[in-house]
Amino acid sequence: MNYDLQNAVVAFVDSLRGTADIQRQIYLDVVGGFASTVSNFLTSIGYPPR
């Protein structure tokens, strides 16, 4: 049983290896967009921009 779970995890991680660059870019785009949105919101309610 433990080996089945371990093999399933290894197979899942191996399936992600080919898309690591795409996932990294998506992650950075999402984080950057979120930071920009929060910054714009805080600026609009009176906090000074940094």
Secondary structure, 3 states (H helix, E strand, C coil): CHHHHHHHHHHHHHHHHHHHHHHHHHHHHHHHHHHHHHHHHHHHCCCCCC
